[in-house]
Amino acid sequence: MCGIVAILNVKEQTHALREKALKMSQKIRHRGPDWSGIYCGGSAILAHERLSIVDPESGGQPLFSPDRKQVLAVNGEIYNHQEIRRRYAGQYEFQTGSDCEVILALYREKGIDFLEDLSGIFAFVLYDEEKDEFLIARDPIGVIPLYIGYDSDGTVYVASELKALEGQCERYEPFLPGHYLTNIDHSPLTIDHSTAPSDAVANNGQCSMFNVQCYYRRDWFDYDAVKDNPASVEAIHDALTAAVKRQLMSDVPYGVLLSGGLDSSVISAIAEKYSEMRIEDDSKTKAYWPRLHSFAVGLKGAPDLAKAKLVADHIGTVHHEINYTIQEGLDAIRDVIYFIETYDVTTVRASTPMYLLARVIKSMGIKMVLSGEGADEIFGGYLYFHKAPTAKDFHEETVRKLSKLHLYDCLRANKSLSAWGVEGRVPFLDKEFLDVAMRTNPEAKMCSIDHLPLTIDHCHADGSEKNGQWSMVNGQLIEKYILRKAFADMLPEEVAWRQKEQFSDGVGYSWIDTLKQITSEAVSDEQMAHAAERFPINPPKNKEEYYYRSIFAEHFPSDSAAKSVPSEASVACSTAIALEWDAAFKNLNDPSGRAVKGVHEQAY
């Protein structure tokens, strides 16, 4: 990951403003410890903190067009950059080998109408000095973080993390995924001072205090567009395999996060298949680091660790098991909240072991890892999906979950890793794979045998697999069946058909149990009784959240910071709407998968 800071709509370039930008950029240097760059000109200041993954020698930022009339600061990876470079051969003189430089070539030809040409994860600010215009954009799902704010004089501030904006501008908010903001043609920067960040259902239904525009629209947002589609195991297999392969683009050592669950195991198995050769050279050149290293973290004896070792031995990675103690986790929480910038309970629980793991990964010289985030949102992997009453409800919940990923799992994975200068990539959220997986008939994803014979290729009539030994849990079809079936031949049976275990549970059940106990003792009943008075924005719903919120407020005291964090009741990571699916969910607010009685094998 890298870090970007931009100050736009600048009335006058001054030394003080440049120093302000440098101070803001310094706060996110952990994201890009390899080099720093800054541009000051026209009405813009762009600063960049670099983590070099592609073209370490010449790809420093900000990037410039050949005539230096356009300047670009990017955090991200463009996986189809070689294809775009070939398209512009002889038409555009590339200055570096950076994958992100293709954004400048596309802008020169198409203006703002090129964002769908990009396959990758990104957040960028492009400034056209010649026209005194800018373009800000973020990837479709929000894998890469981005925040935007303003001052009373109309100055616009942009940064990769909110800590760079805290105390530097009047107000800020998360920049919406799949959106862009521009003043091209000198359109006015309309700012609605009354609007708070929204957590609406889909990207194009969210709002912002800026007049941002949505560029990412898909037919699969609508259930009616996918309800009669076929479901193909082969299509899922081939699309995910292609996504992993293109995301192996790297000029530095990389690895995989292998928790021992289905999702990370599938990604690791595919990555190992292609790790011997450089994918940039069409598999004609040996990889610089031909052995793939896998990493797992947990308390000793955690459910995930034995399964992770089993998978690593099966697929042939060099495996590293990292153990942490509960006390080490507790000691890290204050730092974790500072880096992940949230007080959401599930995110803090899961981010802490990931934060500790990232430090070990960086110490071994690994700068990029692939991870399994996104599969549960796409395929309905969380255990509460077993309660979905209809395919329509199931599909609409997956769309809701994807639209909120930038506030939860993407935020956790990105910021926990970038705290130590490690980049995380998420093949399940690859744009091309999403189109295949989300257009798959939702009935084929449901945890119900009744749907299987009609929709999934090559299923037995009763929905069983291997005589039902692995596919049934508590008398119900196991979640993510179509994904399991697509990659079962690459994994050990007991992992391919293992029940979903949420990461914060899988690192060791005693981790969450201890957090509940410690925070319950640290927060008094009287404090909880007055929680809404102390925290009028998103009042804490329980003592654990109150504890995290208190730490968050010490780091980030502004109202903008508090509003940047989502707050809604949840069971096993559900949205609030899904709580209506089961009467047992009423008045229940517990993000652990063990809260789903009758589904989780070790439910409370």
N, C-alpha and C positions, 0 to 999 in steps of 0.2 A: 504494500500500500504506500501511497504517497500522501502528502498533505498540501492543500492549496488554500490561499487566502487572496481575496481580491477586494479592492476598494474602488467603486465605480461612481460615475456621476460627479467626479471630483471637480470642484470649482477652480481650484488653483493648486498646482504642485508645490509642496513645501517640504523642507527638511523634516519638520515635525510630523507630517503625514507619512513620510517614508519611514521614519522611526517607529511610528505607530504600527504600520504594516509589518515591520520586522519583529516587533514585540509580539504581535498576534501570531505570526508565523512560528516564532520560537516556541510557543505553547504547544504546537503540534509536531515538533521536530521528531518525536518518537515514531511518528508515522513514516518519516523519511530521513533516516540518520546518515544517508550516504552523501548528500550534497544539498546545498541551498542556492536558490537563484531568485532574483527580483528584477522586475521591469517597472519603470516609472515613465509615463509619457502620455500626452494628450490629457484625457480625463480619467485615466485608469492607472492603478497600481496592481500588479500581479506578482505574488510571491509563491514560491514552490519549495517544498521539502521532499527530496527524492529518495525513494527506495528503488535501486536499480535491479530490474529483473530481466528486461530485454535491452540489448545494446548498452551495456554498462559504460563503454568507453566514450560514446559520443551523444548519448541520448539525454543529456542534461536539459532541464527546463528552467524558465519558460522556453517554448519552441517558437521559432520565427519562420515566416514565409521567406522565399529566396530574396525578395526585395525589402524584407523587414517591415512591410506595411501591416501585417497581421501578426499578432502574438497570442500564444496559447499556453494556459496552465491546466494540466489534466491530472486527475487521480484515476487510474484505471488501466485496463488492458483491452486492446482491440484485437480479437482473435482472427478476424479475416483481413488483417492489414496487408498481408502479402498479396492476396487477391486484388485488393484495392490499388496497391502499388503497381501491379501489372497493368491494371486498367489505365493508370495515368502515366505509363512509361512513355517518355518523349514529350509529354505535355506539362509535367510538373517536375521541377528539379528538387528532389528530396535532399535535405541538408543532413539528416541523421538516419540511423537505422531504427529509431524509435517506432514502435507500433502505433503510437498515438499521433504521429506527425501526419497520418493520412487525413485526420480531421481538417487540417489546414487545406489540403488539396481538394477535399470535398466541398468545403466552404467557398473556396475560390470559384468553383464551377456552379454550385447550386444555391449559394446563399444559405438560408436556414433549412432548406428542404432536403437534408441528407441524413437526418438522425436514424431513420429506418435502414439506411445502408450499413450501419454499424452493427457488428455482432460482437458483443463484449459487455464489460462492466465499466462504468465511467461516471465521472462528474467533472465538468470542465467549465472554464470561463475563457472565451475567445474575445479578444479586443481587436477591432479593425481601426487602426490609428488613422488611416487615410480618410475614412468616412466618419470617424468618431462614433462608432456603434459597437455594441457588445452582444454576445450570445452566451447564456448560461443554460446548461442542460444536465439532466441526470438519467441514468439508465432505467429501463422499464420497470424493474422490480425494486430498485433502490438498494442493490447490493453494496454500492459505494455511498457512504454518508455525505450529506451536504446540508448546510444551513444558510439562511439568508436573513438579513436584517436591514435596518435603516436608521438614519439620524434625522433630527428635526429639520436639518437644512437640505434634505433630499439625497444625501450621500447614501449609497447602497453598499452593504458589506456582505461578503460571501466567505464561507470557510468550511473546511472538511469536518470540523468538530465544533461544538457549541462553546467549548472552553476558550476558543480564540475570539468569540464574539461577546462573551460574558463581560460586562463592564465597559465595553468599547462602543456600543451603539444603543439606541433608545429601546429597540425592540427587535426580536428575531424569532424565527420559527424554522422547522425542517422544510427543506425544499422538496416539493412533491416528486416522487418517482414518475418516470414517463412523461415529464413536463419540460418545458423550456421557457425562458424569459428573455426578451430582446427589446432593444430600442431601435432596431433597424427601421428605416424610414422615419426615424425620430418619433416613433409612437410614444405617447406619454406613459410614464411609469406610474400607473394608477395604484395608489396605496389605500387600502381600506383599514383605517385605524381601529375599527370596531370588531374586526374579524379575528377569531382565534383559530389556531391550527385544527383541522378537522380529522376525524377518524372514520369518515364515511365509507360506504361499502366498496366502491371501486375507484380507481385512479381518476377517471373522468367525473366522478361524483364528489371528489374532495374539493376543498376551497383553500384559498390562501389570501393573505393580506395584499399580495402582489397580483397583478393581472397575468399570471402564468398561463401558458397554453398547453393542452395535452396533445402529444404526438403519438402516443402508444395506445392504439385501439385494436381490439381483436373480436372476432365473431364469437369466440368461446366465452366472452363475458356473459353471454345470454344462453340460458339453458336450452331454449327452443332451437338454437343453432347446432346443438351437439346431441340432442336426445335420441336421434335416429341414426347416429353414426355407428360404424362398425368398431370393433375393438380387436386389435392385433398384437399378440405377444411379440411377433417379429418386428413390428414397427417400433414398439417401445424399446426393444433390444438394440436395434440398429441406430435409432436416433440418440439414445443415451451414449452408446459406444462412440458415435461421431462427436458428441459434445465433449466427452472426456478427452478424446484424442486431440481436438483442437485446443483444449485448455492446458495441455502439457507444454505449450509454447514457453520456453525459458532458456536464458543463457546463464543461469545460476543454479546451484543445487536446490532440488525440491523434494517434497515428501507427501505423505498422505496421513490424514487423521483417521485412525482406525479404532472406533469405539467397541466394535464387536457386535453392533447392531446391523440390521440388514443394509441400511442406506450407505453407511461408510464402507461396509464390506464390499458392496457392489462397485462403488467408485474405486476402491483400492484394487480390486481384481482387474478391472478394465485398465487402470493406469499401469499396473504391473505388466499387462499384456503388451503395452507399447513403450515401456520405459527403456528398453535396450537401445533404441535408435532415436535420433533427433527427428521429431515430427516436422520441423521447419524445412528439412531437406528431403521431404518425401521418402523418409526411411532409407536413405542412401548412406548416411553417416552415423557412425556409432555415437551414442549419447556421451556427453562430457562426463556424466556421473551415472554409469549404467545400472547401479544397484539402487532400487527404490527402498527408501526408509519409511517405515510406518511407526506411528506414535499413538499410544493409549495412555489415559490417565485415570486414576481412581484410588480410593482407599484400598488398603490390602484386603483381599477377599471380595472386592466389589463384583457384582454380577457381570459387568462388561469385560473385565480383564481377561478371564479365562477364555471367553469367546474370541476376543481380539487376538490372543496368541494362537488359538486354533486356526483362525482365518489366515494369519500371517504365515504360519507353517504350511498351510494348504496352497497359498498362492506364491510363496517364496520371497516375501519382503524381508529386509533387515529390520527386525522389530525391536521397539524400545518401549518398555512398560515403566511409566513414571508413577510412583506412589507419593501421595501427600498425606499428611495427618490432618485431622479435624482442626487442631490448633493452628496449623499453618494456613489452613483455609480461612479460619476466623481472623487471623492476623492480617490477611490480605484484603479483607472486604472493603476497608476504607479506600485503599488504592484502586481496587476493582471498580468501585462506584465512580471514582474520579475519571477513570479511563473510559468506562462504557457509557457514562452520562445518563443513567436511568436509575429509578428506584423501583422498577417493576420487579416483583418478587421472583418470578420464574427466571427472568434474565439474570438477576444477581446470583441466584443459586447456581445456574449453569455456567455463568461467566467465570466464576472463581476458579474452578479446576482448569478451565480452558486458559485462563490468564497464567496460572502456574505452569501449565504445560508449554505455553508459548515461549516462556523464558528458557526452558530446557532446549526446545527446538532451535531457538536462535543461538544458543551456546554451542550447538553442534554444527553451525555454519549453514543451516537450512534457511532459505529466505522466502520460500513459497510452499504452501501446502494445499492439497485438494481436500474438500470436505463434503459431507452428505446433506447439508441443509437444503430444505425445500421439498424433499420427497413426501413428507407427511402432509404438507399443505396440498400437494398435487394429487396424491393418491388416497387421501383420507386416512392417514396412518395413525393419527391420535386415537386412543381407545374410545373416546366419546363418539366417534363416527359410527361405532356399532349401533348407536341409538338413532341414527338418521331415519326418519319415517318414510321418506321417498327419495328417489333418485334426484328429483329437482332440489329438495332440501340439501341433499348431499353435495350436489354440484355448486349450488349457490354458496354453501359454506366454504368450499375449496377456493372459490373466487374471492370471498371475503378474507380468508386467511392469507392468500397471496398478496392482496392489497395492503395488508398490515405487516408484512414480513420486515419491511424497512424499520419498523418500530420495535421489533422483537429479535428473531433469530439472525437476521442479516446484521443488525446492529451488534448483537453479541459476538458473532463470529468475526466480523470485521474489526471491531474495536478491541476485543480481548487479544487478538493476534497482533494488531498494529501497535498495541502498547509496547511491544518488544521488537517492532520493526519486521514483522512477518506478514506476508500477504496471504490471504485466504481466497480460494477460488471455489465456486459452487456449480458444478456441471448440471445438477438437476434444475437450476434456474437459467440455464442457457436458453436464449430466446427461441432458437429453432426447436430445441427439445420441448419447450413449453407448448409450442403450437401443436406438436404431435400428441403429447400426453393430455393436454387439456381439451383436445377435440375428440379424445377417446370417449366412447359411450359411458356416461357416469354409472350406469347399472353394472358395468364390468368392474368398477372399483369398489362397489359396496360390499359390506361384510355380511352377505346373505347368500346362501346356497341357491335360493330361488332364481337369482338373476343369471347364474353362470352358464347353463346350457345354451342360453339364447345369444350370448354376446361375446364370449371369449373363445378364440380358436383353441382347439385341442384339449378341451376339458372333459373329464369323465362325466357321465350323466348325473352322478350324485354330487359333483363338485369336489370329489376327494382327490388326493394325490398320494401315491405310495400307500394305498389302502387306508387313507385317513390318518396315518400315524403322525404326520407333521402338520397337516393343514387345518386341523380342528383344535380349538382351545375352548374349554368350558362349553362344549357343544355348539360353538359358533365357528363360522368360517374365519380364518385368520385374516387380518387386515392386509392391504397392499398385495392381494393375491396375484394380480396380473404382473406386477413388478417382480415378485418372487419367482413366478414361473418363467419369466424372461431370462433370469440369470441364475436359476437354481443349479445348473450344471457347472457353474464356475465356483461354487461355494460349498463348504461342508453342510450336510443336511441339517444339522442342529442349529446352524446359523441362518440358512436360507428360509427355514420355517420357524424361526424363533419369534415369540410374541414381542410386539413393540415395547421398548423400554425407553422412557424419556431420559435424555442425557443427564439431567440433574438427579434422577433416580438411579441410573445405571452406574454412576461413579461410586455408589455406596448408599444404601438406604439410611444409614446412620448419619450421613451428611445433612440431609434435610431434617431428620428428626432432631438432631442437635441444634440446628439453626432455629427451629421452632422453640425449643426449650430455652436457649440462650436469650433470644429476643423477647420471649415471654417474661423472663426474669428481669430483663433490662428496662422494659417499658411498664410503667405502673398502670393500674386500672384508672387512676385519676387522669393520667396523661391521655389515655385512650378516650376518656369521657370528654375531653376538651380538644380532641384531635382536629375537629373542624374549625376551631378557633385559631389554632396555631397554623394549620395548613388549610386555608379556605379553598385553595385550588386543588382538586382531586384529593379530598381528605382520605387518609389511610383507612383501610377496611379492617386491618388486624394489626397485632403488635409487631409482627415481622416486617410488614410494610412500613409501619411507623418508624421502626429502627433504621431501615434503609433510607427512608425519606429524611430523617434528621441528619444523616451523614451527607446526603445529596445537597440539602439546603446549606450546609457549611461550605461545600465546594461551589455551589451555584445558587446564590440567594435570590436571583431575580424571578419575577413572575413569568418571564419568557421561558426560563429554564424549566419551571414547574409545568408549564403548559406543553412543553415539548415531549412529555412522557405520557403514554396512553394510560387510561385507567378504566377498567371494566371488570365485572365479575366473570369468573371463568372456572370451568371444571376440566382438568386434564388438558389445559391450553385451548379450550374452546373460546369462541366469541360469545358475547352475551346472548345473542339471538339463539344459539344452539342450546342454551339452558332450558329452552322450552320443549326440547325433544323428550325429556324424561322427567316424570314427577319427582324422582329421587334427586334430581339436580336442584330442586327448589330450595332456596336459602342456603345453597352450598357454594363456597368460594374456595376451591382448592386446586391449584394448577398441577398437582402430581397425578400421574397416570394411575396410581394406586387408589385414587378417589372413585374410579369407575367400578362399582361393585358388580359382580357377576361377569366381568370381562377380564380384568387383570387377575392373573393367577395368585398374586399376593395382595389383593385389595385389603384396605383397612377393615 
